[in-house]
Amino acid sequence: MDFWGSQAVSRLFGGAIPPKEFGGLLEYILYPFQLRLLADQGRFRAWESARQIGKSFTLGVDAVLAAASAPKRHQTFFAASERQSLELLDKARAHVSVFEQVFKRKMAKRSTATLIELVNGSKIRALPANGRTARGVSGDIYLDEFAHVQGDKAFWTAVLPIIT
């Protein structure tokens, strides 16, 4: 599979990993419906699905690929609770670890409970979804379980400038 994510990781690793090799890894670990989400480069994406089908797993991969695609391309997970957003970040952290082990290259520069910083300066953050935490954030955002966010209007008001 040759798509933008494979090329992003190849660039992050200084061209040492051929895009085709990385695409093959993704095809091995993801289902076709997950690969379709990763291949979608639309500005806005919505994913309505059943429960427990690997959404968080897929969003973790997507955030890592997006962060790898350009220096200082920040990714932020927002979820209805801090625990949920941290679980998304843990999925992304696991993907970074697997990519580092498989390709024997360093991808993460720093990792804390709420942040992963890649060697290219991109950051992946986890925050609870509320208007106060959304202000001042820049980059790509992921809204998980948005139907369950309390104060969704205040949150949406804070997020709208980020995505427009």
N, C-alpha and C positions, 0 to 999 in steps of 0.2 A: 504494500500500500504506500503510495507516495502522496503525502498531503502536508500541509503547512507545519504540523507538529513535529514530524520527522525532520524537516529542514531546520526547525528552531533548535531542537536538541543537538543536531549535528553542528550548528553554528556555535552553540554554547560550549560544546566540547572542542572547539577550535577545528572543526572539520574532521576530527579523528574517528567519528562514528558516521558511516555512510547512512544517509536518510533511509534507504531501502532496508537496512538492517534494523533500524529502530522501528520502522513501520511494521516489520514482521513481528517484533516483540509485542506491539500493541494488538495486532491481529490475533496473537496467541492468547493474550490475557483478557480481551474484551469481546463482548457479544456484538453482532452487527448493529443493533439499535444503539449501543453505546458509541460505536465508531461513527455512526451517522451524526450524533450530537457533536463529537469532536471535529468532524469534517465541516460542520456548518459554521461558516464565518460571518453569519448575519450579525448586525449590530445589536439586535435584541433577540433573545431566544427564550422560549418558554417550553417547559417540559412537564406535561401532565402524565402521570403514570401510576401504576400500582405501587404498593408499599414493598419495601425490602427487595428491590430488583437491582440494586447497585447504583443508585443515583449519586450518593455521596462519594462512592468509589470513583465514578466517572467525573464528577465535578472536581475531585482532587487531581486527577490526571489533567483535566482541562486547565486548571489554574497553574499547574506546574509548566505545562507546555506554553501557555500564554506568557508566563513570567520569563521563560527561557527565550521567547521569541525576540525580545528587544531589551536593551539595557534600561533599567529603572522603569519597567512596565509593571506597576504594582497591581496586585490582586487582593480583594478583600471579601471574606466570607461574612455575611450577615445572616443570622438565624434568630428564631424566636427567643432563644435563650443563649447565654454564654456557653453553657455545656454543649449545646448543639453546634455552635460555631466552632468550638474547640475540637469536636469530633471530626468535622470537615477538615480542619487543619491537620489533624492526626492522619487522615487519609492521604493528604498531600505530602506530609512528612514521610509516610511509608513509601510513596511512589518515588520521592527523591532518593531515599535509601536504596530502593531496588535498582533504580537507574544507575546510581553510583557503584553498586556492587556488580551489576551486569557489565557495565562498560568500564569499570575500574578507573573512573575519573571523578574528581570532586565537583559537585554541583552546588552544595550548600556552603555558604560562607559562615553563617551563624544561624542558630535555631534556639528559640525560647518557647515558653508555654503558649504564647500568643502570636509568634512571628517566625517565619522562615525567610532568611535573606540569601539569595543566590549569588554566585560569584560575579554575575553581571550587574549586581546592584538592585535587581528587582526584588520586591518583597511580597510575601503572601501573609496576610493578616487574618485574624479571627476576632470578630466583635459581635456583641449582642445587637440586635436590630432595635435601635431606638433613635429618636431625633438627635439626642445629645452626642452619641458616639459616631453618628454618620457625618456630622459636620467636620470639615477639614480633611476628609478622606479624598484621595484622587485615584484615578486609574479604573480598572475593570472591577465590577462588583458582581457578587453572586448572592441572590436572595433565596434562602432555603426555608421551606415551610412558611411562606409569606402569609398564608391564610390565617396563621396562628399568632402573628405579631400583634401585641397590644400596642395601642397608640399608632396604628398603621398610617393614619393621615399625617401625623407629625413626622413620622419616619419618612414617608414618601416625599413630603415637602423638603426634607433635608437631603434626600438622595437625588431628587430631580436635577439639581445643577450638576451633579457628578456625571450623570448619564446623557446630558444634552450638550 
